[in-house]
Amino acid sequence: YDDDGFLKLEEPMFTSFIMDKKKYISIFAPFPDKRLPWIVAVYIPEQDYLGEIRANRLFNTIATVIISILASLVGLFLAKKIVSPIENLQKEAKAIEQNDMRTSFQTSSMFMELQETADSFSRMKNSLIVHKDSLVEKEEIYRAITTTANDAIIMMDDQLLISYWNPAAERIFGHTSNEMIGKNLHQTMAPSSHFAKYSSYLKNLGSAETGQTLGKTLELTALN
């Protein structure tokens, strides 16, 4: 209050009050002309001032929830479209690992990169099938030849162990294939006086000193 007892207001002041169960927002501001000690007061119902803001806030909240749900659903849909082809490719790879070339898992994707990968994998698998069938056919021809051959055909691995013993070898040497496969060829077939020489020679079979004998016919002594 000033010296004359009038209410003195230096700057605007906001307040609120309730009347007839309605809330009002009011503002009190000093009159622009300082010569007049007046105070300007304005009040409005709170609903008129904040109602639209609250309505917009509610709309924005509902819209945000709906958009979040839609984004989650779209994300799940896209994730399934990505994960499903990858899972099928993993199943294809597992089948190939188990030597199962006939089981197939249809892989289709809306993503070009994944589809190209699936198509490349399918072409690779088909190539493996063709190659395997070719090997099987050649093996069948080879076995037909070696089985009906009149000469003994004996094969050994890099450990000098017998890996193949054809029927003619069974007749000539008197031992069945089951008896001989897995045994050391020279410990079983070479005379004791020749064993060390044969073993040493075969260890160096691929070297420059002995490699020139590959592809040639050699006459060796073996036990019957």
GICOR-V792946 format. One line per field, one symbol per residue. psi: psi as a letter, one per 40 degrees, with the letter a starting at -180 (. if undefined). A space follows every 50 residues. Layout:
# GICOR-V792946
psi: ???
This chain:
# GICOR-V792946
psi: iadeeihhhdiihiiiihhfeihihihhiihdhedhfihhhhiihdddde dddddddddddddddddddddddddddddddddddddddddddddddefg edhihhhhiehddddddddddddddddddddddddddddddddddddeie ihhhiiaeefhheihiddddddeehiddddheihdddddiideedddddd dddfdeiddedeeheihihihii.
